[in-house]
Amino acid sequence: MSFLDTLAENFRAYPDKLALELLDSPRQRVTYSELESLVRRSEYYLRTLGFQQGDRVALQLTKSLEFIVLHLATVRLGGISLPLNPAYPPDEIEYFLSDSGARFLFALELNRIKFQSFIHRLPSLEHCIFLDPDDPKNFLAMLTPESTPGSAITKNAGYFQPNQDDTAVIIYTSGTTGQPKGAQITHGNLASNLQALHSAWGWQPEDVLLHVLPIFHVHGLFVALYGVLYAGATALMLRDFDPKKTLQALVENRCSVFMAVPTIHRRLINMPDANNFDLSHLRLITSGSDRLPDEVFTGFQKTFGYTLIERYGMTETGMNTTNPLHGERRLGSVGKPLPGVEVRIADTTTGGQLIAGSVGEVQLRGANIFKGYWNQPQKSSQAFTPEGWFRTGDLGFLSEDGYLTLVGREKDLIISGGMNVYPPEVERVLNEHPDVAVSAVIGCEDKDWGERVTAIVVLKPGQHSTSEELIRFCRSRLAPYKTPKVIRFRDSLPMNAMGKISKQELRNQDCAPEK
Ligand code: MLC
């Protein structure tokens, strides 16, 4: 059964049940039947604009009902949804729209002027709809039964019946080459991963999840939001993460499920009055998207009496492994493979499979693994071994009893607050600055972010740019989370025996230990 089939069943099974509630202002809440009506009306609206199966629909919106409804409508019509971080600056957005050949764009009214500077350069982009989810007379309010008379007819028309291999969503991930790639996530990927997670985590229709993550990523969109809709459960959503509001919402609404990244868990346990919040009604609290530091694992146990369930996933694969709901949640390990996911450890030189306890590259196989990068056949095939194993670029080992532990990365990647930052992308921007001769970007250990994006810059002779100027320059071209938090200047960069910049040496020298 596809996710769309399960969703349709839940629309029928739980018409009066609360599906989604956005707790921020403007407060928006919908039952399953109201959600279905809104999705149908949006489908009708898209059809009236000439929507065709396979069309890419870009959504650069805040976390809102508009985003969710338009996303679901796109996927139910057989289109490809393209969720985009609202913090992306115009340069990045233009690349995503152009590379994906998006035909529709829904963006925030406040960004209209920014978009108008480049949309004329995008021949595939036929429909740009600007909207303001905070306006009570907004887009959804205008999608009344009267304005969408055909939506009743579409009820009988049903929804798209996908093949396993049909792409449902494209999520852009940056890459080690510095050029972002669109990971194609298929209907088969979604169905297999949802099924696996539902059995592993014991999802129930009675579950109430507090949702504080962004919904333009795998974690917030598929693991959390789709997780809820697949179970016929309820999601209470906060647009932005705030530790106090989060703890209050968890307690006041007696939530049963919470999912977050280590930076969020750390900020929760660091709240001065954290001990006053009784979270004993939560049955499932997971951590993912970044390595869970030991002190956050134990700190959470001490503060809230709950042992976090660390799991391991990626944009290209969805979720791969998890610590168990019932059984040992092992400190430092990301748990065992989910049903249907094969994990092996391969020698980084020979590619041969290694035995338990040996460190090598983590490789994966299963129906959860994506079908490739959009329009990038070469990069797609490089992502797999000849035997069809997906190369994660993560280094780890399996224990005798099947628990996976990650110990590092083969690829040049920084994870900051659960967001992936690829140094080549940041270096490319820095090197475009007229004063910069060369730069190297590294991740330095950071108590809050996990890793802090740090740039080491060599200026051209006679140039005097300051770190503030370079940060401002990066900020105008990169999303805020990719922008270096620290810039250090040097006369030259250390080289290794291969004639490449030695990032290890830079890390040793330029990442001052945290107090
Ligand atoms: C925000 N900033 C970040 C940042 N998030 N900088 C570095 N890394 C980040 N992750 C910037 C802000 O823009 C701001 O910049 C400054 O840092 C301080 O912001 P803040 O208010 O402290 O940040 P906040 O809004 O609280 O966000 C922190 C956060 C957020 C941890 C809540 O980053 C977040 O939601 N992270 C989760 C990401 C996620 O869902 N990843 C899943 C990827 S899927 P300035 O300059 O304006 O001051 C995946 C697969 C899997 O990886 O397995 O899950």
Residues whose N, C-alpha, C, O or C-beta is under 5 A from the ligand:
A	BS01	MLC	V212 L213 P214 H217 V218 H219 G220 F241 V261 T263 I264 G288 S289 Y312 G313 M314 T315 S416 G417 G418 M419 P480 Y481
